[in-house]
Amino acid sequence: MPRGGLRRQPLGGGGGCAGDDLPQGQARGYFTCLLLDGAHETAENAAALLSALEDAFRRAFEGLRREEVAPISPVPHHRGPSEVRVVQEQMDVSQGKLCLGYSVDSVDKDAVLVMDMLFGGTSNSKHFLNVREKLSLCYYAGSAYHRLKGLITVSSGIEFQNYGRAVEEILRQLEALRRGDWEDWEIEGARQSLVNSLRTMEDSAGSMEDFVMGQAAAGSDETIPGLIAALAEVTPERVRAAAESVKPDTIYFLKGKEGCA
């Protein structure tokens, strides 16, 4: 979007992708983000830029074979088993890999995000401070929330002989969250970590593309400022309720050929 001509300094641009590298080849293309110079960031300029870029994309790809736009298929929500599954495998490794999977029934995704950060999302989390630092049961420990499938996964590296104690202590951290066993600074730190991560995304066009595509896959049109505002409203009671909805699903342990459980 130039100032009056192609030879002048541009005011903004956009990003997207098309071609053989996409899952459906040249039949598909995606336009994912707009970037405007801060001094000219107005709704009018954004609309003009979007219109110009859509026209440019249309002209560039008008000779390609086109089909109807395929909707994004919904991701089925995971439902946990009635009993916790335990899977163990052996390989020629010197360090055990312990992973726990949890099913999440809560529809309060904002509260689950905060809960997961308390659980194992930061260096101030229950997993890091208790299982790793205080008890020295693992080399690393962290959790991740997979909102599209309703899962939380915990990953850790342990000595083979610490398997039983590590599983017990990791499960105990969830019980602590259900009881509301945390200090005010812990929940605020978890919230702030999420906010900082979201704000960092706004500095990267690639991260913004990933965020927008993820929101589209989730059927959500919530923006980063909207999500930050929603996180500010998450209360300790909602975090506890989110923890109550988390149920152990699967315990996986990769051990060495001489390892013992």
Number of C-alpha atoms within 10 A of each C-alpha: 20 13 11 9 9 9 8 10 11 14 17 18 17 16 14 13 13 17 15 12 10 13 11 12 12 15 17 21 19 13 15 17 16 18 15 17 12 9 7 12 13 12 9 10 16 18 12 13 21 19 12 14 18 14 11 12 17 11 10 10 16 10 8 11 10 12 8 7 9 8 8 11 9 11 12 9 14 14 15 20 12 8 9 14 14 11 11 12 11 14 12 11 13 14 16 23 21 23 20 21 22 22 23 27 20 16 12 14 17 21 24 28 23 27 28 26 27 28 27 27 24 20 16 18 25 29 30 24 16 17 25 22 16 10 13 15 23 23 15 15 27 22 23 17 23 13 17 17 16 22 22 23 20 21 18 22 21 24 19 21 14 15 21 11 14 23 17 11 17 22 15 15 19 25 15 15 22 19 12 15 13 14 8 9 10 15 21 14 17 23 22 17 16 20 18 11 10 18 14 12 16 15 10 11 16 15 14 19 19 15 18 19 16 14 15 14 15 16 13 11 11 13 12 17 13 10 14 19 12 13 19 13 11 19 13 17 12 17 23 21 20 25 25 17 16 21 20 21 21 18 18 16 22 21 25 18 12 11 18 13 11
